[in-house]
Amino acid sequence: MEIHEIIREQISTNKVLIYMKGSPDAPQCGFSAQASQALIGCGERFSFIDILSNPEIRAHLPEVSDWPTFPQLFVSGELIGGCDIIMEMYESGELQDLIKDKPLLPDE
């Protein structure tokens, strides 16, 4: 499977997915740490992909998402944005509402 297809499949099969540097338990940059803590604060299950251990995804995700920086958050297949947007939405309560209001993916 081609890397763009793999990325699209990851996005489409995870209701809440963050591409980040490191993991929520061990983030490898401040932006990834802030974004993952906001997601944890929402109290909903989410998936993550460590782009540092997946260099091919790191190289090609910006082509798929048309977003140049990391982290990148997707909810129900839709790009939400990076750290600044995630934090603004979290602080306003919009992120919590968005994650709770989105329908489950077909396999859930």
N, CA, C and O of each residue as an XYZ file, in Angstrom:
432
protein
N       0.852     -1.178      0.000
C       0.000      0.000      0.000
C       0.897      1.240      0.000
O       1.888      1.310      0.727
N       0.532      2.197     -0.817
C       1.290      3.429     -0.930
C       1.096      4.279      0.339
O       0.041      4.204      0.968
N       2.091      5.080      0.717
C       2.068      5.823      1.979
C       0.874      6.779      2.065
O       0.299      6.935      3.142
N       0.494      7.415      0.971
C      -0.678      8.311      1.017
C      -1.939      7.524      1.336
O      -2.803      8.018      2.060
N      -2.060      6.328      0.816
C      -3.215      5.475      1.109
C      -3.209      5.054      2.575
O      -4.255      5.030      3.224
N      -2.046      4.727      3.084
C      -1.922      4.337      4.497
C      -2.377      5.493      5.396
O      -3.138      5.292      6.342
N      -1.905      6.693      5.092
C      -2.284      7.865      5.885
C      -3.793      8.102      5.811
O      -4.435      8.330      6.836
N      -4.356      8.051      4.614
C      -5.806      8.262      4.468
C      -6.597      7.206      5.238
O      -7.636      7.505      5.827
N      -6.101      5.978      5.228
C      -6.778      4.906      5.981
C      -6.705      5.175      7.482
O      -7.694      4.993      8.192
N      -5.540      5.608      7.973
C      -5.408      5.932      9.398
C      -6.403      7.020      9.792
O      -7.069      6.924     10.823
N      -6.492      8.048      8.965
C      -7.384      9.177      9.251
C      -8.847      8.730      9.236
O      -9.642      9.160     10.073
N      -9.192      7.876      8.293
C     -10.592      7.484      8.146
C     -11.037      6.413      9.143
O     -12.238      6.227      9.339
N     -10.107      5.711      9.772
C     -10.494      4.637     10.682
C     -10.317      4.978     12.161
O     -10.533      4.125     13.022
N      -9.927      6.211     12.459
C      -9.778      6.648     13.849
C     -10.617      7.899     14.071
O     -10.387      8.924     13.429
N     -11.583      7.822     14.971
C     -12.479      8.962     15.218
C     -11.682     10.196     15.616
O     -11.909     11.278     15.075
N     -10.759     10.049     16.546
C      -9.913     11.159     16.981
C      -8.469     10.678     16.858
O      -8.058      9.734     17.533
N      -7.713     11.332     15.998
C      -6.336     10.921     15.706
C      -5.431     12.137     15.703
O      -5.701     13.134     15.032
N      -4.349     12.036     16.469
C      -3.352     13.101     16.457
C      -2.027     12.528     15.968
O      -1.550     11.509     16.467
N      -1.451     13.195     14.998
C      -0.093     12.905     14.549
C       0.795     13.836     15.347
O       0.647     15.056     15.275
N       1.717     13.268     16.107
C       2.502     14.074     17.032
C       3.929     13.563     17.127
O       4.249     12.486     16.625
N       4.773     14.334     17.768
C       6.144     13.924     18.036
C       6.163     13.255     19.399
O       5.972     13.903     20.428
N       6.397     11.942     19.391
C       6.372     11.159     20.623
C       4.991     10.572     20.856
O       4.235     10.312     19.920
N       4.684     10.369     22.133
C       3.395      9.794     22.529
C       2.773     10.695     23.597
O       3.462     11.545     24.161
N       1.484     10.520     23.881
C       0.877     11.330     24.941
C       1.588     11.163     26.290
O       1.657     12.107     27.077
N       2.111      9.972     26.551
C       2.835      9.729     27.806
C       4.255     10.270     27.787
O       4.828     10.565     28.836
N       4.822     10.399     26.591
C       6.198     10.872     26.455
C       6.333     11.741     25.204
O       6.995     11.351     24.242
N       5.706     12.921     25.218
C       5.797     13.798     24.052
C       7.232     14.268     23.838
O       7.994     14.430     24.791
N       7.586     14.481     22.581
C       8.952     14.864     22.251
C       9.089     16.322     21.817
O      10.149     16.728     21.341
N       8.029     17.108     21.977
C       8.119     18.552     21.764
C       6.999     19.221     22.559
O       6.003     18.585     22.903
N       7.171     20.480     22.839
C       6.201     21.208     23.644
C       4.831     21.313     22.996
O       3.813     21.238     23.684
N       4.794     21.488     21.673
C       3.508     21.600     20.984
C       2.737     20.286     21.066
O       1.529     20.281     21.304
N       3.443     19.172     20.868
C       2.794     17.864     20.978
C       2.323     17.608     22.406
O       1.266     17.014     22.618
N       3.111     18.059     23.387
C       2.728     17.892     24.789
C       1.442     18.662     25.090
O       0.525     18.119     25.705
N       1.370     19.918     24.662
C       0.175     20.730     24.904
C      -1.057     20.122     24.233
O      -2.116     19.995     24.848
N      -0.904     19.754     22.976
C      -2.039     19.231     22.207
C      -2.552     17.925     22.800
O      -3.761     17.737     22.932
N      -1.642     17.024     23.158
C      -2.091     15.741     23.701
C      -2.709     15.924     25.084
O      -3.647     15.205     25.429
N      -2.214     16.862     25.882
C      -2.815     17.121     27.189
C      -4.232     17.688     27.043
O      -5.115     17.385     27.846
N      -4.439     18.511     26.012
C      -5.788     19.020     25.755
C      -6.722     17.870     25.399
O      -7.860     17.826     25.866
N      -6.246     16.938     24.573
C      -7.077     15.785     24.210
C      -7.373     14.919     25.428
O      -8.503     14.464     25.607
N      -6.376     14.690     26.257
C      -6.589     13.919     27.487
C      -7.635     14.635     28.351
O      -8.497     13.994     28.952
N      -7.551     15.960     28.406
C      -8.495     16.748     29.190
C      -9.929     16.665     28.689
O     -10.864     16.952     29.436
N     -10.110     16.277     27.437
C     -11.468     16.126     26.887
C     -12.146     14.873     27.424
O     -13.370     14.756     27.371
N     -11.353     13.935     27.940
C     -11.918     12.745     28.554
C     -12.436     11.709     27.576
O     -13.158     10.796     27.976
N     -12.087     11.826     26.308
C     -12.530     10.867     25.302
C     -11.328     10.081     24.792
O     -10.190     10.548     24.846
N     -11.604      8.891     24.302
C     -10.557      8.048     23.740
C     -10.026      8.680     22.449
O     -10.795      9.216     21.651
N      -8.702      8.613     22.250
C      -8.123      9.091     20.999
C      -6.919      8.227     20.641
O      -6.330      7.558     21.491
N      -6.576      8.263     19.366
C      -5.422      7.520     18.858
C      -4.317      8.513     18.520
O      -4.571      9.698     18.302
N      -3.088      8.010     18.483
C      -1.974      8.871     18.101
C      -1.012      8.082     17.219
O      -0.954      6.853     17.262
N      -0.266      8.830     16.423
C       0.808      8.250     15.624
C       2.042      9.116     15.860
O       2.015     10.331     15.669
N       3.108      8.468     16.273
C       4.381      9.141     16.517
C       5.093      9.322     15.180
O       5.553      8.350     14.580
N       5.183     10.554     14.721
C       5.819     10.809     13.433
C       7.335     10.667     13.496
O       7.980     10.497     12.461
N       7.910     10.733     14.687
C       9.359     10.566     14.807
C       9.771      9.122     14.534
O      10.842      8.880     13.976
N       8.945      8.178     14.915
C       9.256      6.771     14.645
C       8.662      6.298     13.317
O       8.816      5.135     12.944
N       7.985      7.199     12.608
C       7.406      6.910     11.293
C       7.820      8.009     10.317
O       6.990      8.829      9.925
N       9.106      8.036      9.917
C       9.592      9.141      9.094
C       8.890      9.275      7.744
O       8.790     10.381      7.212
N       8.407      8.178      7.187
C       7.712      8.259      5.904
C       6.377      8.993      6.071
O       5.986      9.789      5.218
N       5.692      8.716      7.170
C       4.447      9.442      7.455
C       4.757     10.919      7.701
O       4.056     11.801      7.206
N       5.800     11.173      8.460
C       6.200     12.562      8.738
C       6.473     13.328      7.440
O       6.114     14.499      7.314
N       7.101     12.667      6.493
C       7.451     13.317      5.232
C       6.235     13.555      4.336
O       6.191     14.549      3.611
N       5.254     12.663      4.375
C       4.154     12.721      3.414
C       2.823     13.220      3.967
O       1.954     13.604      3.184
N       2.630     13.229      5.274
C       1.362     13.705      5.824
C       1.033     15.130      5.385
O      -0.120     15.394      5.046
N       1.990     16.062      5.375
C       1.641     17.411      4.918
C       1.092     17.458      3.485
O       0.313     18.353      3.159
N       1.479     16.526      2.644
C       0.939     16.465      1.286
C      -0.529     16.030      1.311
O      -1.337     16.520      0.521
N      -0.868     15.124      2.206
C      -2.236     14.618      2.302
C      -3.145     15.643      2.977
O      -4.260     15.895      2.520
N      -2.661     16.225      4.057
C      -3.495     17.125      4.864
C      -3.464     18.573      4.394
O      -4.357     19.353      4.728
N      -2.450     18.936      3.628
C      -2.226     20.320      3.221
C      -2.006     21.213      4.449
O      -2.430     22.368      4.490
N      -1.325     20.632      5.449
C      -0.992     21.350      6.691
C       0.490     21.076      6.958
O       0.878     19.912      7.065
N       1.328     22.108      7.068
C       2.769     21.886      7.083
C       3.409     21.489      8.412
O       4.524     20.968      8.423
N       2.727     21.724      9.524
C       3.381     21.543     10.822
C       2.749     20.407     11.620
O       1.704     19.868     11.255
N       3.412     20.063     12.718
C       2.937     19.030     13.638
C       2.855     19.633     15.021
O       3.646     20.514     15.360
N       1.908     19.173     15.831
C       0.976     18.071     15.633
C      -0.143     18.438     14.661
O      -0.355     19.606     14.333
N      -0.850     17.399     14.212
C      -2.037     17.560     13.376
C      -3.142     16.705     13.978
O      -2.955     15.513     14.223
N      -4.290     17.320     14.213
C      -5.426     16.622     14.805
C      -6.518     16.427     13.763
O      -6.895     17.356     13.049
N      -7.016     15.196     13.695
C      -8.141     14.851     12.829
C      -9.266     14.311     13.704
O      -9.030     13.498     14.598
N     -10.488     14.768     13.444
C     -11.668     14.262     14.135
C     -12.665     13.818     13.069
O     -13.084     14.608     12.223
N     -13.033     12.554     13.122
C     -13.946     11.951     12.140
C     -13.511     12.248     10.712
O     -14.327     12.595      9.858
N     -12.213     12.108     10.467
C     -11.667     12.257      9.125
C     -11.408     13.681      8.681
O     -10.934     13.900      7.567
N     -11.705     14.650      9.523
C     -11.559     16.065      9.170
C     -10.380     16.673      9.910
O     -10.252     16.512     11.124
N      -9.509     17.382      9.171
C      -8.393     18.079      9.805
C      -8.929     19.224     10.650
O      -9.670     20.078     10.163
N      -8.546     19.232     11.914
C      -8.934     20.314     12.815
C      -7.853     21.383     12.830
O      -8.155     22.575     12.773
N      -6.589     20.961     12.905
C      -5.484     21.913     12.877
C      -4.353     21.476     13.778
O      -4.250     20.314     14.173
N      -3.504     22.445     14.092
C      -2.330     22.198     14.908
C      -2.510     22.671     16.337
O      -3.631     22.889     16.798
N      -1.403     22.825     17.025
C      -1.409     23.104     18.456
C      -2.196     24.363     18.820
O      -3.014     24.327     19.739
N      -1.965     25.465     18.122
C      -2.651     26.714     18.477
C      -4.168     26.567     18.381
O      -4.902     27.000     19.269
N      -4.621     25.955     17.299
C      -6.060     25.772     17.101
C      -6.615     24.812     18.151
O      -7.677     25.061     18.722
N      -5.905     23.726     18.405
C      -6.332     22.748     19.409
C      -6.477     23.431     20.774
O      -7.474     23.233     21.468
N      -5.484     24.230     21.153
C      -5.518     24.874     22.468
C      -6.628     25.916     22.557
O      -7.304     26.010     23.582
N      -6.827     26.703     21.493
C      -7.921     27.688     21.503
C      -9.268     26.988     21.638
O     -10.129     27.416     22.406
N      -9.437     25.915     20.889
C     -10.705     25.175     20.936
C     -10.901     24.521     22.300
O     -12.019     24.490     22.814
N      -9.832     24.001     22.888
C      -9.933     23.366     24.205
C     -10.332     24.398     25.265
O     -11.228     24.159     26.073
N      -9.653     25.545     25.247
C      -9.913     26.571     26.255
C     -11.332     27.130     26.166
O     -11.906     27.538     27.176
N     -11.898     27.149     24.956
C     -13.263     27.659     24.782
C     -14.326     26.580     25.018
O     -15.514     26.891     25.108
N     -13.900     25.308     25.121
C     -14.844     24.206     25.278
C     -15.306     23.628     23.948
O     -16.028     22.632     23.915
N     -14.893     24.248     22.861
C     -15.314     23.816     21.528
C     -14.734     22.444     21.162
O     -15.400     21.646     20.502
N     -13.514     22.173     21.582
C     -12.890     20.881     21.261
C     -13.642     19.736     21.939
O     -13.907     18.711     21.312
N     -13.982     19.905     23.204
C     -14.726     18.879     23.926
C     -16.056     18.599     23.231
O     -16.432     17.442     23.040
N     -16.762     19.661     22.857
C     -18.043     19.503     22.172
C     -17.868     18.824     20.820
O     -18.656     17.951     20.453
N     -16.847     19.219     20.086
C     -16.597     18.644     18.765
C     -16.353     17.141     18.860
O     -16.919     16.361     18.094
N     -15.517     16.750     19.794
C     -15.171     15.330     19.925
C     -16.389     14.521     20.378
O     -16.602     13.412     19.888
N     -17.175     15.043     21.285
C     -18.350     14.322     21.774
C     -19.472     14.282     20.755
O     -20.239     13.320     20.720
N     -19.583     15.323     19.913
C     -20.699     15.421     18.966
C     -20.482     14.682     17.659
O     -21.441     14.386     16.946
N     -19.231     14.381     17.337
C     -18.955     13.699     16.059
C     -19.480     12.277     16.109
O     -19.382     11.608     17.138
N     -20.040     11.814     14.993
C     -20.514     10.439     14.965
C     -19.361      9.445     15.030
O     -18.231      9.747     14.647
N     -19.673      8.269     15.518
C     -18.673      7.222     15.526
C     -18.360      6.796     14.107
O     -19.189      6.945     13.209
N     -17.181      6.273     13.909
C     -16.808      5.778     12.600
C     -17.536      4.453     12.341
O     -18.000      3.808     13.281
N     -17.637      4.050     11.084
C     -18.428      2.865     10.731
C     -18.087      1.596     11.506
O     -18.973      0.782     11.766
N     -16.833      1.413     11.875
C     -16.458      0.166     12.556
C     -16.597      0.228     14.064
O     -16.237     -0.730     14.747
N     -17.110      1.326     14.606
C     -17.236      1.447     16.061
C     -18.649      1.118     16.506
O     -18.947      1.165     17.700
